[in-house]
Amino acid sequence: MSKTHAHLKTLGIELPKAAAPVANYVPFVRSGNVLTISGQISFGPDGLIRGRLGENMDVDAGKVAARYCALNLIAQVNAALEGQLDSMLRVVRLGGFVNASPDFEDIPHVINGASDLMVEVFGDRGRHARAAVACPVLPLGAAVEVDGVFEVK
C-alpha cells in the first residue's frame, strides 16, 4: 500500500470510483509531468449535492460540496496514475466554480473545502495556486465544481 493510500486510510477517507465523463471530453490528460483533471462536480456518497450558495445553501454546506469535488479529483488522479498516488508530486492549481446567487461573496470560503482536503491528504505537496469564481448555474445543477492541475512523476 502506498504512503498516500495508507494516509487516506488513517484519515478515514475512502476514494470513490473515478467518474466517467458526461459529455464529449476525457476525465484527464497527461502531458509530460503535468496531469490535468477535468472539472469534478459535487457528487458525494448520497448523490449529487445540488443548490445555489446564498439562496438555498450556506457556506458550510458549500464547503462540504467542495470537499467532495476534491475527493473526486483525487480519485481521478489515482485512476490516471493507475493507483500510484505517491507519484503525485504536487497539486499545482485548483479552479473552483460555485453555483451562487448574484450577491453571494464568500466564494473563496466555499472553495476552501477543496483546498483544505488537498492539504489534509497531501501535506505541503497539496498547497496550490487557485481560482475561485461564481457561476449562475453549473452542470446538472451541482453546487460546486473543481478542476485541477497536478505535477506527477
Residue pairs with C-beta under 8 A, 6 or more apart in sequence:
1 9
2 83
2 84
2 85
2 86
3 86
4 85
4 86
4 88
4 121
4 122
5 83
5 85
7 121
8 14
8 15
8 121
11 120
11 121
13 71
13 121
15 71
15 74
15 75
15 78
16 43
16 45
16 71
16 72
16 75
17 75
18 27
18 72
18 75
18 76
18 78
18 79
19 27
19 40
19 43
19 72
19 75
19 76
20 27
21 27
21 38
22 139
22 140
25 38
26 38
27 37
27 38
27 76
27 79
27 80
28 35
28 36
28 37
28 38
28 76
28 77
28 79
28 80
29 35
29 36
30 36
30 80
30 152
33 89
33 151
33 152
33 153
34 92
34 149
34 150
34 151
34 152
35 77
35 80
35 81
35 88
35 149
35 150
35 151
35 152
36 147
36 148
36 149
36 150
37 73
37 76
37 77
37 80
37 147
37 148
37 149
37 150
38 76
38 147
39 95
39 97
39 145
39 146
39 147
40 69
40 70
40 72
40 73
40 76
40 145
40 146
40 147
41 48
41 69
41 72
41 138
41 139
41 140
41 142
41 144
41 145
42 48
42 49
42 50
42 65
42 66
42 68
42 69
42 142
42 143
42 144
42 145
43 49
43 68
43 72
43 142
44 64
44 65
44 68
48 140
48 141
48 142
49 61
49 64
49 65
49 68
49 142
49 143
49 144
50 140
50 141
50 142
50 143
51 57
51 61
51 65
51 99
51 141
51 143
52 99
52 100
52 101
52 143
53 59
53 62
53 98
53 99
53 100
53 101
53 104
53 106
53 107
53 110
53 134
53 143
54 100
54 101
54 103
54 104
54 106
55 100
55 101
55 104
57 65
57 143
59 106
59 109
59 110
61 143
62 98
62 106
62 109
62 110
62 113
62 143
62 144
63 109
63 110
63 112
63 113
63 116
64 113
65 110
65 113
65 142
65 143
65 144
66 96
66 98
66 110
66 111
66 112
66 113
66 114
66 144
66 146
67 113
67 114
67 116
67 117
68 144
69 96
69 113
69 114
69 144
69 145
69 146
70 94
70 113
70 114
70 115
70 117
70 118
70 146
71 117
73 94
73 114
73 146
73 147
73 148
74 85
74 117
74 118
74 121
77 85
77 88
77 148
77 150
77 152
78 85
80 152
81 87
81 88
81 152
87 152
87 153
88 122
88 125
88 150
88 151
88 152
89 125
89 150
89 151
89 152
89 153
90 125
90 128
90 150
90 151
91 118
91 122
91 125
91 126
91 127
91 128
91 148
91 149
91 150
92 128
92 129
92 148
92 149
92 150
92 151
93 128
93 129
93 130
93 131
93 148
93 149
94 111
94 114
94 115
94 118
94 128
94 129
94 130
94 131
94 146
94 147
94 148
95 130
95 131
95 133
95 146
95 147
95 148
96 107
96 110
96 111
96 114
96 130
96 131
96 132
96 133
96 144
96 145
96 146
97 133
97 134
97 135
97 138
97 144
97 145
97 146
98 104
98 107
98 110
98 111
98 132
98 133
98 134
98 135
98 143
98 144
99 134
99 135
99 136
99 137
99 138
99 141
99 142
99 143
99 144
100 107
100 134
100 135
100 136
102 136
104 134
107 132
107 133
107 134
108 132
110 132
110 144
111 130
111 132
111 144
111 146
113 144
114 144
114 146
115 128
115 130
118 126
118 127
118 128
119 126
119 127
120 126
128 148
138 144
138 145
139 145
